[in-house]
Amino acid sequence: MPSQAQNDQDNHRRLTLLIGVIVVAASVVCALSLMAAVAHPPATLTEAATIVALISMIAVATMVKARVRIRSTTHSITWNETAIVVGVAVAPAPWVVLCTAAGVAVAFAVLRLPAIKMAFSVGKNAIVAAGAGLTLVTLDWTPSKLIDFVHLVGPIALAYLAATLLDEIIAIPVIAIASGSSVRQQFRMNWDLRGVGVALRFLVTICTLLLLQADPRLLVAVPPLVLSLHLAYSTRIRSRTEQQAWQRLARTTDALNVVDLDNVLTTAVTQAAELFSADEVEIELRDGNRAVRGGTGGITFDGPTGTPTDVDGTIVPTPLEGHDRTVDIGVLRLRFRGPVQLSEREQYTLRTFASALCTAVRNAQAYAELARVANEHAYAAAHDALTGLANRRHLLDEGTEQLSTRHADGVTALVLIDLNHFKEVNDTLGHAAGDQVLVQVADRLRGAAQTSDLVARLGGDEFAVLLRGLPAPAVAAHRAETLLATLHEPFDLDGMRISVEASGGISVAPSNGGMAELLRRADVAMYQAKRAGQRISSYAPTRDTADLGRLTLGGDLPRAVADHEFVVNFQPIVDLGTGEVTSAEALARWRHPTHGMIDPLRFLEAVERSGLLPAFAEAILDQALIAAASWRDAGFDVPVAVNVSPRSLLDARFPGSVLARLRAHDLPPDRLVLELTETLTLSQLDVVDRVLSRLRDEGVRLALDDFGTGYSSLSLLSRIPVHELKIDRSFVTTMESSAEAAAVIRSTLDLGRSLDLDVVAEGVESEPQRRALWELGCVAGQGHLFARPVPAGTLLAAMQRGSGGRPGALAAPLHDAGAVIRLSQNRRQPGRARLPHLPA
């Protein structure tokens, strides 16, 4: 696209060429006229005086003008054609051509105007004079016809018309090129005023000729008449020009009422160039270090401030400030190639325009900021802050829209991806490292997905990829394998290489149920893959019964809580050496009216998600404390252990509720043991520290359940003020066949002795296991060897009945009282060294 400077150079060349053609044509006309004048020179003093008068009259007519500025050039409207037509009516045409050229040259010399303007004006008026004279010659005109008015008007009107047309035809293209506008636009501009001016000047021409015919002395009345008409015409032109300027200003300020800043600046530049007839307009904004330049043809520069411009000459700067002048956002500059001084009206118009532009720019900037903030909020609402992937909401929205048009877009499928053992990364290396892994996983999935796919992070370590436009359902499995394969390579993490396995579930868009059902099926397929030890699994309706059963049970939860369908069974914890009951663990069960007794693994997750957890936990705690109170009243002061959901520990009201239930049942706080699981993460510990500290300070005992199964054991012990560790049943079950399991048990027992913690072994099912644990130094255990989970009354009856005539014992002692025992070298005597507890 050519620049404004190139356009100006092209216009200058065209203008110079056109003026050159006019001057050459005028030179030919003047040469022919000179030849004719030499052949018939003035013969009398009167004829010589006529030539002098013609020169004077044309010079005066040229100097009496109405001026109109176009860019840096001022154009004039003169009375030349009136003087020329009067001249050709009373003198030979060759004389008039030469007198016209001479008179115009004298006027320009007196006014000291540029040579190019003189050359153009001399040439144009010489051609006009030749045209008017040739018209009268063609009509066989003679000065004697001045006597007859009827014969006077027709020829003079045609001559005047010829002169006017020639003047318009020659002048308007030059003005159009100089102003950068079209010839048609210039012909149509102010045509009514030009028509009135032509009529007035023609009337003056007729009156002048009639005065000369009646009495040459009346010619003295012509100059005042001409001057009066000229002043009236000039006033009319000035009034019309100002009216048009205000109309353009109104249109321009209306056009600035847009909210896009680029449109505001483009409109301002182009409209200001036309409004003030400037060669170039520049807008400089302080906010953003931005400058915009251009002209009537559009924007030629948009970039940083300080970049030089191609337009040199007069600069008219105006600050972009509000009406109260308290806000200054930049500057507006009008550039002209030549010397220009704005009129008072133009200066006021410029200030008004600059104020309107300031308001428009501020409005556009405010709108852009609002739009930016809205876009940021919309993006944040639809994307994951950590990875930049789509979030669950965005996935559901996109999936719903896709499923509504699936008939036209092929098959839609969803791949749900869950990282296996990701908790180990968080708990071992910290959440910052975990976040790095999640970001790398997101990058790999994004890189492996196709452009039509939508990759999302649903939360935690769970991702989803919406596959759109598949040619067939079978393609989904292939695409899912590609996605999971990208996670096979280890991740670089601060110089370490971390391997993270993943499981995936695939579901194809269902015929009904929408996006929610598609996501549920993918979730079912993913857990099917986890249970089967596979990397990926496709949804199979025949294997969805358990999941559908959980959904059905979830709907029954409110009724179950209200009707007290949740019951508690108790499994005793015994002294491995004596077989005596030391405490009991409360285990929740659901006595469903239709499905019978339901294991907690099938309903606990639904309870946590349902919002009924506080009511459920209170009901279980109540039953556990009632049982402990009944045992105490029967003579067995046995503490009761209750499992606590991590979600309960996130509730600041939980300690108050526990302590209130203890008071209600008149039980000391140390008769209650709250069992915590290793599913607690370090981030959750930041929240539950206060809850656990209050419970411990009040005397409630804390136990860490399933110890050793996670990688967070030591970090949890450094934070949670527990009293007891419970060895997971998986180690007890395999301790006889697995050296690794036995080593874990030994290290846990050593840790318990060092930290002055009680240690309980879960899953004791045989006498050899009991004896081996006791020999390793484990004091307490629970399992089917002693009793299965039973109702509170059944356990009380068992304790009352006892074993071997010893109430409170559920198994025979390993050794008789007073016997001397030779301990295995693997067992260390529990000396109960009182070491300080690790700080919480």
C-alpha positions in Angstrom: 0.0 0.0 0.0 1.6 3.4 -1.0 2.4 5.8 1.7 0.9 9.3 2.1 4.3 10.7 1.1 4.2 8.7 -2.2 0.7 9.8 -2.9 1.6 13.4 -2.3 4.6 13.1 -4.6 2.4 11.5 -7.3 -0.1 14.3 -6.9 2.7 17.0 -7.2 3.9 15.4 -10.4 0.4 15.3 -11.9 -0.2 18.9 -10.8 3.1 20.1 -12.4 2.3 18.2 -15.6 -1.2 19.7 -15.9 0.0 23.2 -15.2 2.7 22.7 -17.8 0.2 21.7 -20.4 -2.0 24.7 -19.6 1.1 27.0 -19.9 2.1 25.5 -23.2 -1.4 25.9 -24.6 -1.6 29.5 -23.3 1.8 30.2 -24.9 0.5 29.1 -28.3 -2.6 31.2 -27.9 -0.5 34.3 -26.8 1.9 33.8 -29.7 -1.0 33.7 -32.3 -2.6 36.7 -30.6 0.7 38.6 -30.8 1.0 37.9 -34.4 -2.5 39.1 -35.1 -1.9 42.2 -32.9 1.3 43.1 -34.7 -0.5 42.8 -38.0 -3.2 45.3 -36.8 -1.6 47.6 -34.1 -3.5 50.4 -32.4 -4.0 53.1 -34.9 -5.3 55.9 -32.6 -4.8 57.2 -29.2 -8.2 56.0 -28.1 -7.3 52.4 -29.1 -4.0 52.7 -27.1 -5.9 54.0 -24.1 -8.3 51.1 -24.4 -5.4 48.6 -24.2 -4.1 50.4 -21.1 -7.6 50.4 -19.6 -8.0 46.7 -20.3 -4.8 45.8 -18.6 -5.7 47.9 -15.6 -9.2 46.5 -15.4 -8.0 42.8 -15.5 -5.2 43.5 -13.0 -7.8 45.0 -10.5 -10.3 42.2 -11.2 -7.5 39.7 -10.4 -6.6 41.3 -7.1 -10.2 41.7 -5.9 -10.8 38.1 -4.9 -12.4 35.7 -2.4 -9.9 33.3 -0.9 -10.4 29.6 -0.1 -7.6 27.5 1.6 -7.1 23.9 0.4 -4.4 22.3 2.5 -1.4 24.7 2.4 -2.5 26.3 -0.8 -5.0 29.2 -1.0 -7.2 29.3 -4.0 -9.0 32.5 -5.1 -12.3 33.4 -6.8 -11.9 36.5 -9.0 -13.8 38.7 -11.3 -11.5 38.0 -14.3 -14.1 36.6 -16.6 -16.2 39.8 -16.2 -13.3 42.0 -17.3 -12.4 39.6 -20.1 -15.9 39.5 -21.6 -16.2 43.3 -21.3 -12.8 43.5 -23.1 -13.7 41.2 -26.0 -16.9 43.1 -26.4 -15.2 46.5 -27.0 -11.8 45.5 -28.4 -10.3 42.9 -30.8 -9.8 39.5 -29.3 -6.0 39.3 -29.9 -5.6 42.5 -28.0 -7.7 41.2 -25.1 -5.7 38.0 -24.9 -2.5 39.8 -24.6 -4.0 42.4 -22.2 -5.3 39.6 -20.0 -1.9 37.9 -19.8 -0.3 41.2 -19.0 -2.9 42.3 -16.4 -2.8 39.0 -14.5 1.0 39.1 -14.5 1.0 42.6 -13.1 -1.5 41.6 -10.4 0.6 38.6 -9.3 3.8 40.7 -9.3 2.2 43.3 -7.1 0.9 40.6 -4.7 4.2 38.7 -4.8 2.7 35.3 -5.3 4.7 32.2 -6.3 5.8 31.9 -9.9 3.9 28.6 -10.4 0.7 30.2 -9.4 1.4 33.2 -11.7 2.1 30.8 -14.6 -1.1 28.9 -14.0 -3.2 32.0 -13.6 -1.8 33.8 -16.7 -2.2 30.7 -18.8 -5.7 29.9 -17.6 -7.0 33.5 -18.1 -5.3 33.8 -21.5 -7.1 30.6 -22.7 -10.4 31.9 -21.2 -10.0 35.3 -23.0 -9.2 33.4 -26.3 -12.3 31.3 -25.8 -14.6 34.3 -25.2 -13.1 36.2 -28.1 -13.4 33.3 -30.4 -17.0 32.9 -29.4 -17.9 36.5 -30.4 -15.8 36.3 -33.6 -17.8 33.2 -34.5 -21.0 35.1 -33.8 -19.8 37.9 -36.1 -19.7 40.3 -33.2 -18.9 44.0 -33.7 -18.8 46.8 -31.0 -21.6 48.5 -32.9 -24.0 45.9 -31.6 -23.7 47.5 -28.1 -26.3 49.9 -29.2 -29.0 47.3 -29.6 -29.8 45.5 -26.3 -31.6 42.7 -28.0 -28.5 41.9 -30.1 -26.2 42.5 -27.1 -27.5 40.0 -24.6 -27.3 36.8 -26.7 -23.7 37.0 -28.0 -22.4 38.3 -24.7 -24.2 35.5 -22.8 -22.6 32.9 -25.0 -19.2 34.5 -24.7 -19.6 34.6 -20.9 -20.7 31.0 -20.8 -17.7 30.0 -22.8 -15.4 31.9 -20.5 -17.0 30.4 -17.4 -16.9 26.8 -18.7 -13.2 27.2 -19.7 -12.4 28.6 -16.3 -14.1 25.6 -14.6 -12.7 23.0 -16.9 -9.1 24.3 -16.4 -9.3 25.2 -12.7 -11.3 22.4 -11.1 -8.9 19.5 -12.1 -6.0 21.5 -10.7 -7.9 22.1 -7.4 -8.9 18.4 -7.2 -5.3 17.2 -7.6 -4.0 19.8 -5.1 -6.7 18.8 -2.5 -6.5 15.1 -3.1 -10.2 14.9 -4.0 -12.0 13.8 -7.1 -12.9 16.1 -10.0 -16.5 15.1 -9.8 -16.6 16.1 -6.1 -15.1 19.5 -6.9 -17.6 20.1 -9.7 -20.4 19.3 -7.4 -19.0 21.3 -4.4 -20.9 24.6 -3.8 -22.4 24.5 -7.3 -25.3 26.7 -6.2 -22.9 29.4 -4.9 -20.9 29.2 -8.1 -24.0 29.5 -10.2 -25.2 32.6 -8.3 -21.7 34.1 -8.7 -21.8 33.5 -12.5 -25.2 35.1 -12.7 -24.1 38.2 -10.7 -20.9 38.6 -12.7 -22.9 38.3 -16.0 -25.3 40.9 -14.8 -22.4 43.2 -14.0 -21.0 42.6 -17.4 -24.2 43.6 -19.2 -24.6 46.7 -17.0 -21.1 47.7 -17.7 -21.5 47.4 -21.5 -24.8 49.3 -21.4 -23.2 52.1 -19.4 -20.4 52.3 -21.9 -22.9 52.5 -24.7 -25.0 55.2 -22.9 -22.2 57.4 -21.6 -18.6 56.3 -21.0 -18.5 58.7 -18.0 -20.9 56.4 -16.1 -18.2 53.8 -16.0 -17.0 55.3 -12.7 -20.1 53.8 -11.1 -19.0 50.3 -12.0 -16.1 49.8 -9.4 -18.4 50.6 -6.4 -21.0 48.3 -7.7 -18.5 45.5 -8.4 -17.0 46.0 -4.9 -20.4 45.8 -3.2 -21.3 42.7 -5.1 -17.9 41.2 -4.4 -18.2 41.8 -0.6 -21.7 40.3 -0.6 -20.5 37.3 -2.6 -17.4 36.8 -0.4 -19.6 37.0 2.8 -21.9 34.4 1.3 -19.0 32.1 0.5 -17.5 32.5 4.0 -20.9 31.8 5.6 -21.4 28.8 3.5 -17.9 27.5 4.2 -18.4 27.9 8.0 -21.8 26.2 7.8 -20.2 23.3 5.9 -17.3 23.2 8.4 -19.7 23.0 11.4 -21.8 20.3 9.6 -18.6 18.3 9.0 -17.6 18.8 12.6 -20.9 17.4 13.8 -20.7 14.4 11.5 -17.1 13.8 12.6 -17.9 13.9 16.3 -20.8 11.5 15.7 -18.5 9.2 13.8 -16.2 9.1 16.8 -18.9 7.5 19.0 -17.5 4.0 18.6 -16.0 1.7 21.2 -13.1 0.4 19.2 -10.0 2.5 19.7 -8.5 1.7 16.3 -11.8 2.8 14.6 -11.8 6.0 16.7 -8.2 6.8 15.6 -8.8 6.0 12.0 -12.0 8.1 11.9 -10.3 11.0 13.6 -7.3 11.0 11.3 -9.3 10.8 8.0 -12.0 13.2 9.1 -9.6 15.8 10.6 -7.6 15.8 7.4 -10.8 16.7 5.5 -12.2 19.0 8.1 -9.1 21.1 8.3 -7.8 20.5 4.8 -4.5 19.2 6.3 -1.8 17.3 4.4 -1.3 14.9 7.3 -2.9 14.4 10.7 -1.1 12.8 13.6 -2.5 11.6 16.9 0.0 10.8 19.7 -1.3 8.9 22.8 0.8 9.0 25.9 -0.8 5.8 27.2 0.8 3.0 25.3 3.5 5.2 23.5 1.4 5.1 20.3 1.3 7.4 17.3 -1.1 7.3 14.4 -0.7 9.3 11.2 -2.6 9.6 7.9 -4.8 11.7 5.7 -8.0 11.6 3.7 -6.9 8.3 2.1 -6.5 6.5 5.4 -3.9 5.5 8.0 -0.2 5.6 6.8 1.6 4.9 10.1 0.7 3.2 13.3 3.5 2.7 15.7 5.7 4.1 18.5 6.0 7.8 19.0 9.1 9.6 17.9 9.1 8.0 14.4 9.8 10.8 11.8 7.2 11.9 9.3 7.5 12.6 5.6 5.4 15.8 5.8 7.5 18.9 6.6 6.2 22.4 6.9 3.7 24.0 9.3 2.6 22.0 12.4 -0.5 23.0 14.4 -0.5 21.0 17.7 -3.5 20.8 20.0 -3.6 18.9 23.3 -6.1 16.1 23.7 -7.8 17.2 26.9 -11.2 17.3 28.4 -13.5 20.3 28.7 -12.2 20.9 32.3 -8.6 20.4 31.1 -7.8 18.1 34.0 -7.2 15.1 31.7 -4.4 15.2 29.0 -4.1 11.9 27.1 -2.0 13.1 24.2 -1.7 15.6 21.3 -3.3 16.1 17.9 -1.1 17.6 15.2 -2.2 19.0 11.8 0.7 19.1 9.3 0.8 21.3 6.2 3.5 21.3 3.5 3.5 25.1 3.3 2.9 28.1 5.5 -0.7 28.0 7.0 -2.4 30.1 9.6 -5.7 28.9 10.8 -8.5 31.3 11.1 -10.2 32.0 14.4 -13.1 29.8 13.4 -10.8 27.0 12.4 -8.9 27.3 15.8 -12.2 27.0 17.7 -13.3 24.1 15.5 -9.9 22.4 16.2 -10.3 22.8 20.0 -13.8 21.4 19.8 -12.7 18.4 17.7 -9.8 17.7 20.0 -12.0 17.7 23.1 -14.5 15.3 21.3 -11.6 13.1 20.3 -10.3 13.0 23.9 -13.6 11.8 25.1 -13.9 9.2 22.4 -10.4 7.8 23.1 -11.1 7.7 26.8 -14.4 5.9 26.2 -12.7 3.4 23.8 -9.9 2.8 26.3 -12.3 2.2 29.1 -14.4 -0.1 27.0 -11.2 -2.0 25.9 -10.2 -2.4 29.6 -13.7 -3.7 30.5 -13.6 -6.1 27.6 -10.2 -7.3 28.6 -11.3 -7.9 32.2 -14.4 -9.6 31.0 -12.4 -11.8 28.6 -10.0 -12.6 31.5 -12.8 -13.6 33.7 -14.5 -15.6 31.0 -11.2 -17.4 30.3 -10.5 -18.0 34.0 -14.1 -19.3 34.4 -13.5 -21.8 31.6 -9.9 -22.8 32.1 -7.7 -24.4 34.8 -5.4 -21.9 36.4 -2.4 -24.2 36.8 -2.3 -25.9 33.4 -4.2 -23.5 31.1 -6.4 -26.4 30.0 -10.2 -26.3 29.8 -11.8 -27.0 33.2 -14.8 -29.2 34.0 -17.3 -26.5 33.2 -15.8 -25.7 29.8 -15.7 -29.4 29.0 -19.4 -29.9 29.9 -20.4 -26.9 27.9 -18.4 -27.9 24.8 -19.5 -31.5 25.1 -23.1 -30.5 25.4 -22.9 -28.4 22.3 -21.0 -31.1 20.4 -23.6 -33.8 21.3 -26.4 -31.5 20.1 -24.8 -31.5 16.6 -23.2 -34.9 16.6 -25.3 -36.0 13.6 -23.3 -33.6 11.4 -19.9 -34.0 13.1 -19.2 -37.7 13.2 -18.7 -39.7 16.4 -18.0 -38.0 19.8 -16.1 -39.8 22.5 -14.5 -39.0 25.9 -11.2 -40.2 27.3 -10.9 -39.8 31.1 -7.3 -40.1 32.4 -6.3 -40.5 36.0 -2.7 -40.5 37.2 -1.8 -43.5 39.4 -0.1 -42.9 42.7 0.2 -39.2 42.0 -0.3 -38.7 45.7 3.1 -40.1 46.3 4.7 -37.3 44.3 2.9 -34.7 46.3 3.6 -36.2 49.7 7.2 -37.1 49.0 8.4 -34.2 46.9 5.9 -31.5 47.9 3.0 -29.9 46.0 5.3 -27.6 44.0 6.8 -30.7 42.4 3.3 -32.1 41.9 2.2 -29.0 40.2 5.2 -29.3 37.8 4.2 -32.8 36.9 0.6 -31.8 36.3 1.8 -29.0 34.0 4.0 -31.4 32.0 1.2 -33.9 31.8 -1.0 -31.2 30.4 1.6 -30.2 27.9 2.0 -33.7 26.7 -1.7 -34.3 26.3 -2.1 -31.0 24.5 0.7 -31.9 22.1 -0.7 -35.4 21.4 -4.3 -34.2 20.9 -5.6 -33.2 17.5 -6.8 -29.7 16.8 -10.4 -30.8 17.0 -9.9 -32.3 20.5 -10.6 -30.5 23.7 -8.1 -31.3 26.5 -9.3 -30.5 30.1 -8.2 -30.9 33.6 -11.2 -31.9 35.8 -9.3 -31.4 39.1 -6.5 -33.0 41.1 -4.7 -35.5 38.9 -7.7 -36.2 36.6 -7.7 -35.2 33.0 -10.2 -35.6 30.1 -10.0 -35.3 26.3 -13.1 -34.8 24.3 -12.6 -36.5 20.9 -14.8 -34.9 18.2 -15.5 -35.8 14.6 -14.3 -39.4 14.8 -15.1 -41.5 11.7 -16.0 -44.5 13.7 -16.2 -45.5 17.5 -13.2 -47.8 17.2 -11.0 -44.9 16.4 -11.5 -43.6 20.0 -9.5 -46.5 21.5 -6.6 -45.9 19.1 -6.6 -42.2 19.9 -6.7 -42.9 23.7 -3.7 -45.3 23.4 -1.8 -42.4 21.7 -2.7 -40.0 24.5 -1.6 -42.4 27.3 1.5 -43.4 25.4 2.8 -39.8 25.7 2.8 -40.2 29.5 4.9 -43.3 29.4 8.2 -41.5 29.3 9.6 -40.2 32.6 9.2 -36.6 33.6 12.1 -34.3 34.2 11.7 -32.7 37.6 14.5 -30.5 39.0 17.2 -32.9 37.8 15.2 -36.0 38.7 13.3 -38.4 36.4 9.8 -39.2 37.7 7.7 -42.0 36.2 3.9 -41.5 36.6 1.6 -44.2 35.4 -2.0 -43.4 34.2 -5.3 -45.2 33.7 -7.8 -44.2 31.1 -11.5 -44.9 30.4 -13.2 -44.4 27.1 -16.8 -43.8 26.4 -18.6 -43.1 23.2 -21.5 -40.6 23.1 -24.7 -42.2 24.4 -28.0 -42.0 22.7 -29.4 -40.2 25.7 -28.2 -38.7 29.0 -26.1 -36.0 27.4 -22.6 -35.0 28.5 -23.2 -35.9 32.1 -23.8 -39.5 31.1 -20.8 -39.5 28.8 -18.6 -38.4 31.6 -20.1 -40.9 34.1 -19.5 -43.8 31.6 -15.9 -42.7 31.1 -15.4 -42.6 34.8 -16.8 -46.1 35.1 -14.5 -47.3 32.4 -11.5 -45.7 34.0 -12.1 -47.5 37.4 -12.7 -50.7 35.5 -9.2 -50.3 34.0 -7.8 -49.6 37.5 -9.5 -52.7 39.0 -8.3 -54.9 36.2 -4.8 -53.6 36.3 -5.1 -52.4 32.7 -3.8 -49.1 31.3 -7.0 -48.3 29.4 -10.6 -49.7 29.2 -13.6 -48.9 27.1 -17.0 -48.6 28.7 -19.0 -51.8 28.8 -22.7 -51.6 29.9 -22.6 -55.2 31.2 -19.9 -54.2 33.8 -21.7 -51.1 34.9 -24.1 -52.7 37.4 -22.0 -51.9 40.5 -21.7 -48.3 39.5 -25.4 -48.0 38.8 -26.0 -49.6 42.2 -24.0 -46.9 43.9 -26.0 -44.3 42.1 -29.2 -45.9 43.3 -27.8 -46.0 46.9 -26.9 -42.4 46.7 -30.5 -41.5 46.2 -31.5 -43.4 49.3 -29.0 -41.7 51.6 -31.3 -38.9 53.0 -33.9 -41.5 54.0 -31.2 -43.7 55.5 -29.9 -40.9 57.7 -33.4 -39.9 58.8 -34.6 -43.5 59.5 -31.3 -44.5 61.4 -30.5 -47.3 58.9 -26.8 -46.9 59.6 -25.6 -49.2 62.4 -22.2 -49.9 64.0 -20.4 -53.2 64.5 -17.3 -53.5 66.7 -14.1 -55.5 66.2 -12.1 -55.9 69.4 -8.4 -55.0 69.8 -6.6 -57.4 72.1 -3.3 -57.7 74.0 -1.4 -60.2 71.8 0.3 -61.7 74.9 -2.7 -62.0 77.3 -5.6 -62.1 74.8 -7.4 -59.4 76.8 -9.6 -56.8 75.1 -7.9 -53.4 75.3 -10.2 -51.4 72.9 -12.7 -51.9 70.1 -13.0 -50.3 66.6 -16.4 -49.1 65.4 -17.2 -50.1 61.9 -20.3 -48.6 60.1 -22.8 -50.7 58.2 -25.9 -49.8 56.3 -28.9 -52.0 57.0 -30.8 -51.3 53.7 -34.5 -52.3 53.7 -34.1 -53.8 50.2 -30.4 -54.7 49.7 -29.7 -55.9 53.2 -26.4 -55.2 55.0 -24.2 -53.0 52.8 -20.4 -52.7 53.3 -19.1 -49.1 53.8 -16.9 -49.4 50.7 -20.1 -49.1 48.7 -21.6 -46.0 50.3 -18.9 -44.0 52.1 -17.8 -42.1 49.0 -21.5 -41.3 48.2 -22.0 -40.0 51.8 -19.0 -37.7 51.6 -20.3 -36.2 48.3 -23.9 -35.9 49.4 -23.5 -33.2 52.0 -24.8 -35.7 54.7 -21.4 -36.4 56.2 -21.9 -34.3 59.4 -25.2 -36.1 60.2 -23.7 -39.5 59.3 -20.6 -39.0 61.4 -22.6 -37.8 64.4 -24.9 -40.9 64.2 -21.9 -43.3 64.1 -20.1 -41.5 66.9 -23.3 -41.6 69.0 -23.7 -45.3 68.6 -20.0 -45.9 69.4 -20.1 -43.8 72.6 -23.3 -45.5 73.7 -21.6 -48.9 73.3 -18.5 -47.7 75.3 -20.8 -46.4 78.0 -22.7 -49.7 78.2 -19.4 -51.7 78.5 -18.2 -49.4 81.2 -21.4 -49.8 83.1 -20.9 -53.6 82.8 -17.4 -53.4 84.2 -15.3 -53.3 81.1 -13.7 -49.8 80.7 -12.8 -50.4 77.0 -12.0 -47.3 74.8 -13.7 -47.2 71.4 -12.0 -46.2 68.1 -14.0 -44.4 65.4 -12.8 -43.8 61.8 -12.8 -40.1 60.7 -13.3 -38.9 57.2 -10.7 -36.3 56.1 -13.6 -34.1 55.1 -14.8 -34.0 58.7 -11.4 -32.7 59.8 -11.9 -29.8 57.3 -14.9 -28.7 59.3 -14.0 -26.3 62.1 -17.2 -27.4 64.0 -16.1 -31.0 64.2 -14.1 -30.8 67.5 -17.0 -29.1 69.3 -19.4 -31.7 68.1 -17.1 -34.6 69.3 -16.6 -33.1 72.7 -20.3 -32.4 73.1 -21.2 -36.0 72.4 -18.6 -37.2 74.9 -20.1 -35.0 77.6 -23.6 -36.2 76.6 -22.6 -39.8 77.3 -20.5 -39.0 80.3 -17.3 -40.5 78.9 -13.8 -39.1 79.5 -12.1 -37.9 76.2 -9.3 -40.5 76.5 -12.0 -43.3 76.0 -12.3 -42.2 72.4 -9.7 -42.9 69.7 -10.2 -41.1 66.3 -8.6 -43.1 63.5 -7.1 -41.0 60.7 -6.1 -42.4 57.2 -3.0 -41.7 55.2 -5.3 -40.2 52.5 -4.7 -36.9 54.2 -2.4 -34.7 52.1 0.1 -32.1 53.3 -2.1 -29.4 51.9 -5.1 -30.7 53.9 -2.9 -30.9 57.0 -2.5 -27.1 56.9 -6.2 -26.9 57.4 -6.8 -29.7 60.0 -3.8 -28.8 62.3 -6.0 -26.7 64.5 -8.8 -29.3 64.6 -6.5 -32.1 65.6 -4.6 -30.0 68.1 -7.8 -29.0 69.9 -9.0 -32.7 70.1 -5.6 -33.9 71.4 -5.5 -31.0 73.9 -8.9 -32.1 75.2 -7.6 -35.6 75.8 -9.0 -37.4 72.7 -6.5 -40.0 71.4 -5.5 -40.1 67.8 -4.4 -43.1 65.7 -3.0 -43.3 62.2 -4.7 -46.1 60.3 -3.3 -48.2 57.5 0.2 -47.1 58.4 2.9 -48.0 55.8 0.7 -48.1 52.8 1.5 -44.6 51.6 4.7 -42.6 51.0 3.6 -39.9 53.4 3.9 -41.8 56.7 6.9 -40.0 58.1 5.8 -36.6 56.9 2.4 -37.2 58.5 3.9 -38.3 61.8 5.9 -35.0 61.9 2.6 -33.1 61.6 -0.2 -35.1 63.2 0.0 -35.5 67.1 -1.1 -39.1 67.1 -0.9 -41.6 70.0 -1.1 -44.8 68.0 0.0 -46.5 64.8 -2.0 -49.3 63.1 -0.1 -51.6 60.8 -2.0 -52.3 57.6 -3.4 -55.8 57.3 -1.6 -56.3 54.0 1.8 -56.5 55.8 0.5 -58.9 58.5 -1.0 -61.2 55.9 2.2 -61.5 54.0 4.8 -61.3 56.8 5.5 -65.0 56.9 6.2 -65.2 53.1 7.6 -61.7 52.4 10.8 -60.4 54.0 9.9 -56.9 52.8 6.6 -57.0 54.7 8.3 -58.3 57.8 10.9 -55.5 57.5 8.1 -52.9 57.3 6.5 -54.3 60.5 9.8 -54.3 62.4 10.6 -50.7 61.3 7.1 -49.6 62.3 7.5 -51.1 65.7 11.0 -49.5 66.2 9.5 -46.2 65.2 6.6 -46.6 67.6 9.0 -47.4 70.5 11.2 -44.4 69.6 8.3 -42.0 69.5 6.5 -43.6 72.5 3.5 -44.6 70.3 1.3 -47.6 70.7 1.3 -50.0 67.7 -1.7 -52.2 66.7 -1.4 -54.8 64.0 -4.5 -55.3 61.8 -5.6 -58.5 60.1 -4.3 -61.1 62.6 -6.0 -64.3 61.5 -3.8 -67.1 62.8 -1.8 -68.1 65.9 1.5 -68.1 64.1 0.9 -64.5 63.0 0.0 -63.6 66.6 3.1 -65.2 68.1 5.4 -63.7 65.4 4.1 -60.2 66.0 4.4 -60.6 69.7 8.0 -61.8 69.4 8.8 -58.7 67.2 7.5 -56.5 70.0 3.9 -55.8 68.8 1.7 -55.5 71.9 -1.8 -55.2 70.4 -3.6 -56.6 67.4 -7.1 -57.2 65.9 -8.4 -59.6 63.4 -10.6 -62.6 62.8 -8.4 -64.7 65.1 -10.1 -62.9 68.0 -13.4 -61.8 66.6 -15.2 -60.6 63.5 -17.1 -57.2 63.6 -20.2 -57.8 65.8 -22.9 -55.6 67.4 -22.0 -54.0 70.8 -24.2 -56.4 72.8 -22.6 -59.4 71.2 -19.1 -58.1 72.0 -20.2 -57.4 75.6 -21.5 -60.9 75.9 -18.2 -62.3 74.6 -16.2 -60.3 77.1 -18.4 -61.4 79.9 -18.0 -65.0 78.9 -14.3 -64.6 78.4 -11.8 -67.2 77.5 -10.5 -69.9 79.9 -12.5 -68.5 82.8 -11.0 -65.0 82.4 -13.7 -62.3 81.7 -12.5 -59.7 79.2 -10.2 -62.1 77.4 -11.0 -63.4 73.9 -8.0 -65.7 73.6 -5.7 -67.8 75.7 -2.5 -66.2 76.8 0.6 -67.1 74.9 2.4 -68.2 78.2 1.3 -69.1 81.6 1.7 -66.6 84.4 5.1 -66.7 86.0 6.7 -68.7 83.2 10.2 -67.8 82.1 10.3 -67.0 78.4 13.4 -67.0 76.2 12.7 -64.3 73.6 13.8 -64.5 70.0 16.8 -62.4 69.1 14.5 -60.6 66.7 12.3 -59.3 69.5 13.4 -56.3 71.4 12.0 -55.8 74.9 9.6 -52.9 74.8 11.4 -50.8 77.4 9.0 -47.9 76.9 11.7 -45.3 76.7 9.9 -42.0 77.1 11.2 -40.0 74.2 9.7 -36.6 73.4 7.0 -36.6 70.8 7.8 -35.0 67.5 6.5 -31.5 67.3 3.2 -31.1 65.5 
